[in-house]
Every structure is written in C-alpha cells, then in structure tokens.
C-alpha cells in the first residue's frame, strides 16, 4: 500500500514532462523474443522500451502535435538510436496514431494502475486543438474586421 502512495506522489511531483523528444516503434521482427526484463515481447501489448526507467514503470506517452496520449509499461531497454527517447510496441504506436516511424512526444510518469494519461493543460496544446474559449483568449484582437453572425447569401 505504501508503495502505491509513493508512485502517486512521484506522478504528482511532475508538473511538466519527464522527457520530450522522438518516439519510435518496433514490432514483428522482435515479436515473442525476450526483452531486457526477461519477459516475451508482445508487439500488440501496451509496452515500451526506455533507456533508464525501471522495468514495470508506467508512463504516459503524449503526442505533442495532437495531445493524444497512451499509458504504457516499460519492459525493455532502448531505443538504441541517439535522437529518440522511447520505443513503443506496435500496439502502443497504433493506439497513439503513429503513421510513420517517428512521432514527437512528451513522456510523463503515471502513478499506480492508471490507464489514462493526465489531462492536457490547455495552454500547452496547439491553438487548433484548444477549446473555443481558449482560442478566443489566445487569438490576437481583430483589426478592422467585422465580427458577429455571418449572413446567409441567397442563391439567384
């Protein structure tokens, strides 16, 4: 019980991402092979490889462009390429919406048995994904443009 409380305290202590960088994914070639933790790799599971985090650590990997995030469990070491911070299993990559090979992400720790990522602060999302109220607050003042309800044009 005390260990679970410690995990929650660690997750609450971070206000920003633990890391920011590129995520990649791996799948078929490593399916059913042993990971660095000793378990068999399941390319369809929600797992990840990380260079330093302890095996079993649960992290949120959030797409920096869309704000979408997935929770994965670290069970392997990697990535083995210098410019990447996390390697996702195929299942996690699909859930995150990785279409190609790389995706810019933020990595956050999550406590306990969390299955969802913490909410995204509105001020960190690109303007096109913000709620209408946030867009209005972020938008520069209109200069000489007409505002209000648009009129419908009648067809001839």
WOQUI-V226808 format. One record per pair of residues at least 24 apart in sequence whose C-alpha atoms are under 10 Angstrom apart, sorted by the first residue. I is the first residue (numbers start at 0). J is the second residue. Records with the same first field share a line. If there is no record, write none. Layout:
I->J ; J
This chain:
2->111
3->110 ; 111 ; 112
4->110 ; 111
5->110 ; 111
6->56 ; 57 ; 108 ; 109 ; 110 ; 111 ; 112
7->108 ; 109 ; 110 ; 111 ; 112 ; 113
8->109 ; 110 ; 111
9->108 ; 109 ; 110
10->58 ; 107 ; 108 ; 109 ; 110 ; 111 ; 117
11->108 ; 109 ; 110
12->108
13->107 ; 108 ; 109
14->107
15->105 ; 106 ; 107 ; 108 ; 120
16->59 ; 60 ; 61 ; 104 ; 105 ; 106 ; 107 ; 108
17->58 ; 59 ; 105 ; 106 ; 107 ; 108
18->60 ; 84 ; 85 ; 104 ; 105 ; 106 ; 107 ; 108
19->60 ; 61 ; 63 ; 83 ; 84 ; 85 ; 103 ; 104 ; 105 ; 106 ; 107
20->63 ; 82 ; 83 ; 84 ; 85 ; 101 ; 102 ; 103 ; 104 ; 105 ; 106
21->62 ; 63 ; 82 ; 83 ; 84 ; 85 ; 86 ; 100 ; 101 ; 102 ; 103 ; 104 ; 105 ; 106
22->47 ; 60 ; 61 ; 62 ; 78 ; 82 ; 83 ; 84 ; 85 ; 86 ; 87 ; 92 ; 97 ; 100 ; 101 ; 102 ; 103 ; 104 ; 105 ; 106
23->47 ; 48 ; 78 ; 80 ; 83 ; 84 ; 85 ; 86 ; 87 ; 88 ; 89 ; 92 ; 97 ; 99 ; 100 ; 101 ; 102 ; 103 ; 104
24->48 ; 78 ; 85 ; 86 ; 87 ; 88 ; 89 ; 90 ; 91 ; 92 ; 93 ; 97 ; 99 ; 100 ; 101 ; 102
25->78 ; 86 ; 87 ; 88 ; 89 ; 90 ; 91 ; 92 ; 100
26->87 ; 88 ; 89 ; 90 ; 92
27->88 ; 89
29->88
30->88 ; 89
33->75
34->74 ; 75 ; 76
35->74 ; 75 ; 76 ; 77
36->73 ; 74 ; 75 ; 76
37->74 ; 75
38->74 ; 75
39->74 ; 75
40->74 ; 75 ; 88
41->88 ; 89 ; 90
42->87 ; 88 ; 89 ; 90 ; 91 ; 92
43->88 ; 89 ; 90 ; 91 ; 92 ; 93
44->71 ; 72 ; 87 ; 88 ; 89 ; 90 ; 91 ; 92
45->69 ; 70 ; 71 ; 72 ; 73 ; 74 ; 87 ; 88 ; 89 ; 90 ; 91 ; 92 ; 93 ; 94
46->70 ; 71 ; 72 ; 73 ; 74 ; 75 ; 86 ; 87 ; 88 ; 89 ; 90 ; 91 ; 92
47->71 ; 72 ; 73 ; 74 ; 75 ; 76 ; 77 ; 78 ; 85 ; 86 ; 87 ; 88 ; 89 ; 90 ; 91 ; 92
48->72 ; 73 ; 74 ; 75 ; 76 ; 77 ; 78 ; 79 ; 84 ; 85 ; 86 ; 87 ; 88
49->73 ; 74 ; 75 ; 76 ; 77 ; 78 ; 79 ; 83 ; 84 ; 85 ; 86 ; 87
50->75 ; 76 ; 77 ; 78 ; 79 ; 84 ; 85 ; 86
51->75 ; 76 ; 77
52->76 ; 108
56->108 ; 109 ; 110 ; 111
57->107 ; 108 ; 109 ; 110 ; 111 ; 112 ; 113 ; 114
58->106 ; 107 ; 108 ; 109 ; 110 ; 113 ; 114 ; 115 ; 116
59->104 ; 105 ; 106 ; 107 ; 108 ; 109 ; 110 ; 113 ; 114 ; 115 ; 116 ; 117
60->85 ; 87 ; 91 ; 92 ; 95 ; 103 ; 104 ; 105 ; 106 ; 107 ; 108 ; 116
61->95 ; 102 ; 103 ; 104 ; 105 ; 106 ; 107 ; 116 ; 117 ; 119
62->95 ; 96 ; 97 ; 102 ; 103 ; 104 ; 105 ; 106
63->102 ; 103 ; 104 ; 105 ; 106 ; 123 ; 124 ; 125
64->102 ; 103 ; 104 ; 124 ; 125 ; 127 ; 128
65->95 ; 96 ; 104 ; 124 ; 125 ; 127 ; 128
66->95 ; 104 ; 105 ; 118 ; 119 ; 120 ; 121 ; 123 ; 124 ; 125 ; 128 ; 129
67->94 ; 95 ; 96 ; 104 ; 116 ; 118 ; 119
68->94 ; 95 ; 96 ; 104 ; 105 ; 106 ; 107 ; 115 ; 116 ; 117 ; 118 ; 119
69->94 ; 95 ; 96 ; 106 ; 114 ; 115 ; 116 ; 117
70->94 ; 95 ; 106 ; 107 ; 108 ; 109 ; 112 ; 113 ; 114 ; 115 ; 116 ; 117
71->109 ; 113 ; 114 ; 115 ; 116
